[in-house]
Amino acid sequence: MRRGARALLYLGTAAVVLGLGKYHADAIGDYDFTDSFRFAWSLTYMVLLALAAYAVGLPDVPRSVGQAIGSAAAATAAAAGGISLLQLVAGSALLPRFVVFSSAVALVPGYVLCSLVAAQGRRRGERRDRVVAIADPDEVAAFATELTHNPERPAALVWALTPEDAHPERPDHQPLVEVAADIGATVVVLDRAAQNDDLVVHQVAALHEQGVRVRTLSLFYDEWLGKLPVSELERMSLMFDIGELHRVRYGRVKRIIDIAAGVLALPVLVAVTPFVLLGNLVANRGPLIYHQTRVGKGGVHFEILKFRTMTPDAGPSEWTSDDDPRVTPFGRLLRRTHLDELPQAINMVKGDLSLVGPRPEQPRYVEELHEKIPFYGLRHLVRPGLTGWAQVKYPYGASEIDAMEKLQYEFFYLRHQGLGLDARIVGRTLRHVLAGGGR
């Protein structure tokens, strides 16, 4: 149902823009629509509308009618403003104002409808995937919390047993089968201890024959939560291919995309720099650029570049937080708008950074985390990124606990690294930036 809502949104966008373009050509402009340059610009407008809708989270993110209306209005207004700006730069009416603004108005209720359909599908998914877990109570509590926040697939944990509870007390006793039947379970999740108990596995086999899906804890985290559980990180660290290491073509294409993105960002950097200089003179006196040593691919150190956001005498680098007192008022604005990240376009062109990958850490933190997490170095087998899966899935954090949490998402990224996942991460990053998310 959610996939249908997405298809309806994009097909509806195409139908409205092309339909209004055709109407204008026949009834108002008296020209051949498909044979005119305006047809190509109609396609451009459709792409802008689709990108804007995705960037604000349509149709999946809105949870209420009010949020859907706000997101739909923001998307159509942004696309209409974008095509109008292109026309202003070109100095020509590339697309009739009738088509631009009529499409924007007509699509708002359509986008709202798609959001409501997606929300209904999400609620059905939560009712459909009823999970019973056989795992340690601490592990159950952890992934129950995850399911209520930002899962990749909606589900509800309806029952949990320890491996001891699921163990039969007599030959004809099947506690797991009985519980699953009583609650209407559709998914059974097993931790490592449950997988090693033959009597538990025998009951799971019976449920599997009845159509109940069975997942290990690791697979459940991977499919429903978009991460790997901390208890499985060391065990799974060698059990998957990594795109940059094992697929040469992907690595080369990714590098080309990185260079292209960096080169396209350089003119923006040049245009923004005078305004940052002016802001520094008023409310952030000190050096323009902040240099900091980070650990890159293969453990190689490099200097990451940012517009400075802290006071010049901020002192030695520490774990930073959202309300860090060392951040100046103008620096806070740079962080909130993510403009402080623009100088990293230079790092991308040089090859220090990729567009997508694990965020690079400072050497002393890497040394500390290497000592506490033996498999932490796996993240340095790929080029670090300007943005990453951990950044779009996990809120800003600055502690060793947060580093461990993010590592679970980074292992998911390494396991599934590819152009499709990279595109999803870039799209979600745009949503976050447009929503005004800070760090």
N, C-alpha and C positions, 0 to 999 in steps of 0.2 A: 504493500500500500504506500509506503514511503517512497519507494522507487517510482511508483506510478505518479506520485505527487511531483517528483522532480521532473519526470518526463512531461507531465502536463504543463508545468511552469515554462519549460524551454520551448515546447511546441506552441503553447499559447502565445509566448512572446513573438515567435516567428509569424504566427497567423495574424496577430494584431498589427504588427509593423508592416508586413507585406500587404495585408488587406487594406490598411489605411493609405499606404503608398499607391496602390493600384486605384483606389477610389479617387485620390487626389489627381492622379494622372488622367483618369477618364472624365471626371465630373468637373474639375476645377482647372487643371493645367493644360489639358488637351495635348498630351504627348504620350509616346509609347513608353510605358514604365520599364519593362524588362530590357529595352534597348537603350535606355538613358543611363547617364552616370549616376543618377539618383538611386538606381537599383543597388549598385555597389555600396553606396553610402547607407542605404537601408540595412544591408547586411552588417555593416560596421556598427550601426546603432543597435541592432539585435545583439551583437557580441558584447557591446558595452552594457546593455541591460542585463544580459545573462551574468556577466562578471560582477556587476554591482549587486545583483540578487544573491549570488553566491557569497560575496564579501560580507554582506550584512546577515548571512545565516539562513536565507530563505531556501527551501521551505522548512528546514529541519529544526532550527534553533528556537523560534518563537513558541512560547508556552501558553499564551493567551491571545484573545482577539485583539486587545490593545497593543500588545507587542507586535503582532502580525501587521496591524495597520501602520504602526510606526516604522517597522522595517521595510514594508512595501513602499511607503511614501519616500523614505530615505533612498532606497535603491533607484526608483524611477527618477527622483530629483537629481541624483548624482549622475545618472546616465544622460539625462536631458542636458544637465550642465556641461558634461563632458563633450557631447556632440556640438553644443552651442559654442564651446571654447574652440573646438577644432575649426568650426566655420568662421569664427572671428579671426583666428590665425591665418586661415586660408584666404580670408577676404572675399568669401563667396557663399551664397546660400546653397550649401551642398545638399541639404535636405529641407523641405518646406517646414516652416514652423507649425503648420497644421498637423503634419505627421508626427513631429517631435513631441508636441505637447498633448495632442489627442491620444497618442500611444501611452504617454506617461500617466494620464488620467485614467484611461481605460484599463490599464494593467494593474492598478492598485487593488481593486476588488478581486481580480483574478489571482494575484499573488496571495492575498489574504485567504482565498478559498483553498489554494494549494497548501498553505501553512496549516489550515484546519484539517485537511485530509491527512497530511503528514503527522499531525498530532494524534489523530485518531489511530493511525497505523502504529505509532509509538505506544499508545495505550494498549492496543491489541497485542503488540509484541510483549509488553510487560505481563499481560495475562497469559500469553501463550508459553513463554519460557519460565516455567516454574521449577526452581532449582532445589534439589536436596543435596546437601554436602556431607561427606564422610571425611572429616578432617579434624585436626587439632582445634580447640576452641579459639585460640588466639588467631589462627589463620582464618577461621570462619568469620570472626569479628572484623578482620582486616578487609576481606573481599566483600562482606556485606556493606561496609561503609563505602567501598569503591563503587558498588552497584547503584548507590543512591546519588552519586555525584555526576560523573561524566563518562558513562560507559560507551563503548563503541556499538554495542547491541543491548537493547533494554532487556532486563530480566528481573525476576523477584526471587530472593532467597526465602523459601517458605518453610524449610525444615533443615536441621543439622543434627548429625550424630557423630560421636567419636568412633574410631574403629572398634573400640571395645563394646560400645552400645550396639553396633551393627553386627557384632559377632554372635552367631546362634548359640543358645544355651542347650539345645537338644537337637537331634537330627531333623525333626520335622518343623523346627522353628526358623522362620525367615523374617526377622525384624525389619530389614531394609525393604523387602518386597511389600510388607504390610504397610509400612509408613508411606512408601511411594504411591501405593494404591489409594490410601486414605486421603492424601493431599493432592492427588492428581499430578504428580511430578512428571515433567517432560525432559528434564536434564539431571543426571547424576554426576557429581564431581567427587573424585577420589584423590586424597593426598597420598604420599609415598607409602606410609604405613598401611593404608587401606589396600593399596595395590599389591602389597606383599602378603596380604592375608587371603589364602585360598578360599576360605569359607565366605568371605565378603565378596570376592570376585565371582564365586559361583552364583550368588544372589544377583549380582550386577548382570551376569550373563543372561539370567532369566528375564530381567527387566529389558535388556537390549532386544531380546526376542519379541517383547511386547511393543516395541517401537520407541522406548525411552532412549534418548541419546546419552552416551557415556563419554565423559571427558576426564583426563587427568587434570590436576590443579594447574599445571603449566599450560596445557592447551586451553583451559577455560579462561585463564588470564589473557592469553594471547588473542582468542577470538572475541571475547565479550568486553575485555577491559583495555586492550591495546598495550599490554606491558607483560613482563615476565615476573613471577613472584620472587621475592628475595631469597626464599628457601631453595629455589631452583637455579639461581644465577650461575653458581660454580659448576653445577652438574651439566647445565645446558651450554656453557661457554664455548664448547668446541663442536656442538651438535648441529650447526647450521652454516650455510655458505654466506659470505659477506660480499655484496655486490662489487665493491671497489677492488676486492682481492681476487674474486673467483669469476667475474664476468668482465672481460677486458673491454668489450664494446660499451657496456654501461659506464664504466669508468671514464672512457674517452668522451662519450656524449655528455656526461655530467660536467666534465671539465670545460667543454665548449660552452655549455649553458652558463657556467660560473663566470667565464670571461665575458660573455655577452651581457650578463646581468651587471657585472662590475663596470663595464664600459658605458652602458646605458645610464648607470647611476652617477658617473663622473660629472656630466653636465649639471645634474641636480646639485651635486656637492659644490660645484663652482658657483652656482646661482645662490645657494643658501649661505655660503661662507660670509659674505659681507654683512648679512643680517645678524649672524651669530657674533661676528666681531663687534657690531654695534651693541648688541645685548650684553656682551662681556664688558664693554666700557661702562655701561650703566649699572649693571647688577651682578657682575661676575668677574671682577678684575683679576687678570693673571694670564697665563699662557692659553693660547687658543686650543691647541691639540694636547691630548693626554696620551702618553705612551705607557704601556704596561706589558711586561713579559708574560706570555702564555705558552702552554705546551700544545704543539700541533701534531700532525700526522707523523708517526714513527717516533714520537717523543721529542721531536726537534723543537727548540724554543724559537719564538718569533715575537716581534713587537706589534701588539694590536693597537690600532689607532681609533681614537674617539674624540669628539668635541668634549672638552673638560666640563664636568658638571659639579665638581666638588671644589672646596676652597683650596688655594695653592698649598697651604700648610696643613693639609688633611692628615699627614703623617703616614706611617706604614699601612699598607693595604690590609684590611680585615674583611671578614664576611660582611657584606653590606645588607641593608634592610630597606624596606619601603620608606620608612620615616628616618633614614640616616641623617643625623644632624649636620654631617659634613657637606651635604648637598645644598648648594645655594638655591635661592628662589628661581633664578633664571635656569640653573641646572636642572631643577625639578621640571620646568617646562620642557626643556630639551629631552629629558627622559620620558615624560608623559607622551610627547609627540614622536619619540624614537628618532628625532633628528640627530641626537648624539651619535647614533650608529653609522651615519652616512660616510665618515672617513674610512670605514671598513671596506668600502668599494675598492680602495687602493690595495688592501690586503687580499681581496678576491682576485683582482687582476694579477697580483704577484704570485698567487698560488698558496698563500698562507691559510686562507679561508675558502670554504665552499659556500654556496647559497644555503644549502641544507646539510646539517650534520650535528653531532654532539657539540655543545658549546665548549670552547676551550677554557681551561682553568689555569690558575697561577701555579708555578712549579712547586711552591712549598705546600700547597693544598694537595697537589697530585702526589707528592711524597708521603704526606700523612695518610691519604686515602689508599695508597698502594700498600702501606703497612697493615691497614685494617681490613682491606678488601683485596685479597690476592689476585682476583681476576679483573680488577679495576682497569688495568692497562689495555684491555681489549678495545676500549673505546678509542684508543689512539692508533688503531689500525686503519682508520679512515680519516680523511681531512675534516677538521672541525668546521662548524657551520655558523653562518650569521643567524639562522634560526634552526629549530629542531623539533622533533616529536616531543621531547620532554618539556620544551618551552610552551607548546600549545596545549599540552595535556595537564601540566602540573603548575599550580600557582607559584609566583615568585617566592623563593626560599633561600636562606643563607645559613646553612649549618651542615654538619656532617650527616645528620639524619635526612635532611633534604637532598644531599648529594646521593645517598643510598636510594632514596625514593626515585630520584631522576634517573639513576643508573638502570632501574627496572624498565623505564620507558626507552632508554637508549639501547638496551639489549633488544627490545622489540624492533627498534629502527634497524639495528644491524642485521637482525634476522630477516627482515622484509625489505631491505634497502632496494629501491628501484625507482624508476621515473614516475610511476603512478603514485607511490607513497610520497615522493618529493613534491609532486604537484598538490597533493592533499595538504601537506604541511604548509606550503606557500599560501594556499587558499585560506587555511585557518589562521595563519599569521596576519593576512590582510584583514580578516574579520576582527581579530584582536586589536589591530592598530586602529581600524575605523571606529571601533567601539570605545577608543580612548584608553585602552589598557596600558598601564605603566609596567614597571619592573620591580 
